[in-house]
Every structure is written in structure tokens, then in C-alpha cells.
Amino acid sequence: MDTDRRPLWQEESAPRRRMADPVRTAAVRAVIIAAITLIQAMVAFLSTLAGSWLAFPAVLSTVASTVVATWAVLDVWVTRQVWVQRHGVQSQPSSTARELRRERRRARRAAARETRDGPSRIDRAAA
């Protein structure tokens, strides 16, 4: 008997980070609207082939749904751009980088002070 079975479900690390909640919501909404638009287009096409009275209203609603679906896809794009702009990468220097900058700034100021004032008083007294 085979006792060394592979598990039915294996966790794999996600190759990309998960979409933000508002972006995912807009994307799901856009997919649902696009699916409904495709169904309406199919009904309009088949109604036209059958010569049904439903063909004209179906074509009109399909055109309207296409406009709404386009708007929904644009909404996903705009929502993603806004989310990235508001919650994107916030670069804050670490304390080490800040300390190194402080030291360099002190050294520059000291060098500028020496060139401006000449040798320090201690050096003058020794001379």
C-alpha cells in the first residue's frame, strides 16, 4: 500500500504582493460588469439571429453596458494610482543614515569655519 502520499494542497509563496483592498474591490466589480456585458452581447447576437423583438433592446443595453464596463476598468486603474500615491513606499532614512549625515554636516561646517576664520585660536597661541 502507498503510505507516502502527497498532500492535496501545498502552500506556495506568492510571486507578487496582494492587491490593496480598494483596488481588489474595484477589480472584482469590473470583472463582474464585464461578464454581464458579455452575456448581454451574446443575448443580443442570438436574439438578432432569431429575429426576436428582444434584439433591439438587448443591443441598446449592450452598448450601455460596454460604456459602464469601460468606466469600471478605468476605475480600477484610477483607484490603483490613488492608492499608490497615498500609501506607496514611504522612504524615511534610518537612524544610522541620519547620524552619518549629521557627522558629514559637522565636518563640512568645521572645514568652512576654518577656511573663513583662518587657523583656530589654539594654533595662533602656539605660534
Summary of the structure (lengths in Angstrom):
residues: 127
radius of gyration: 33.5
end to end distance: 97.6
largest distance: 111.0
contacts: 247
relative contact order: 0.08
helix: 72%
strand: 0%
